[in-house]
Amino acid sequence: MSEAYAKRRREVLRELKRRGLDCLLVTHPANWYYLTGFTGESGALVVAGGRTTLITDGRFTTQAKEEAPGIRLEPQKGALFASLSDWLKQSGMRQVGYDPEQWTVAQFKAVRKASSATWQAIETRGVVECLRIKKDARELALMRRAAILAGEVLEGALELLKPGVREVEIAAEIEHQMKRRGASGPSFETIVAFGERTALPHARPTAKRLKKKELVVLDLGVILGHYCSDITRTVHVGRASQRIRNWYRAVQEANHAATAAVHAGVTCGEVDAAAREVLQKNGLESYFVHSTGHGLGLEVHEAPRVARGQSIRLEAGNVITIEPGVYVEGVGGIRIEDDVAVRDQGSEVLTRVARDLIEL
């Protein structure tokens, strides 16, 4: 992997040269892991032509030596951003790129105050994210395993859905099973919702008990080898009404239409439109209150955004979610979500759980 990290850093350096920058400050953990393999929680990475430097404190120095060989390690002295500024002054850097979306105002002020105006901060957005958006074969293999694992956990949870069980109990068992099966943890707080609460797209588990004749939404993901998965399935306890069956069929068709639209060269907006067209034909588009999907990788939400009007074109190596849904206040909601890898020709659905309506 060390060569893979080095290759990614070289790609960053080519972009910095194109922009006339001396270095790039990387302060987002997912980005410094992508470039070095360092998994610590605190630090600042300086990617420069001479040698990449990691500034971190004593809690992580041994870890950094083990995880990121070949990276110059600079012990942090005092506050992180003051230490970063001191290092920049001593290094002679002048044109310094940083991503304003990953800095707080307080952090920026701290660095500028300590810098004595010896260097210029240049807004440099998304340099690392533009590399992360395209997964290599190793990354795709990890994400495939993460998606399959999430599906296995979800299928196991279905067996626990009995009248009287609480949302929080199901959520706790889901996250327990993730770790038992080898995941390092959930990629986000597991969503378990029963009945009318399924109309909340991001419902947090509560003490609500499951009743007969209710919808159940399970939305979960695992982190495996640092990469995320994300899957949602909706089931019904007992035989569903014709109205619920019609809604489910429409969401299932929307999921299929959007997935079928995925291929290299198509815009994210076109994929989103494929899902919305199905729901519109069924008179349900007004109940679809979020975008069709999002990018997936080291973070559960990353570029690209699969939403209305998005002009970014998909390319081979992108991994996105496809998750159309219908949410009716006072009644319930239905969402079907899969992880989809973009191929040169078509796509690969990484999640392997059936999408047909399950009546428990």
Secondary structure, 3 states (H helix, E strand, C coil): CHHHHHHHHHHHHHHHHHHCCCEEEECCHHHHHHHHCCCCCCCEEEEECCCCEEEECCCCHHHHHHHCCCCEEEECCCCHHHHHHHHHHHHCCCEEEECHHHCCHHHHHHHHHHHCCCCEEEECCCHHHHHHCCCCHHHHHHHHHHHHHHHHHHHHHHCCCCCCCEHHHHHHHHHHHHHHCCCCEECCCCEEEEHHHHHCCCCCCCCCECCCCCEEEEEECEEECCEECCEEEEEECCCCCHHHHHHHHHHHHHHHHHHHHCCCCCEHHHHHHHHHHHHHHCCCHHHCCCCCEEECCCCCCEEEEECCCCCCECCCCCEEEECCEEEECCCEEEECEEEEEECCCCEEECCCCCCCCEEC
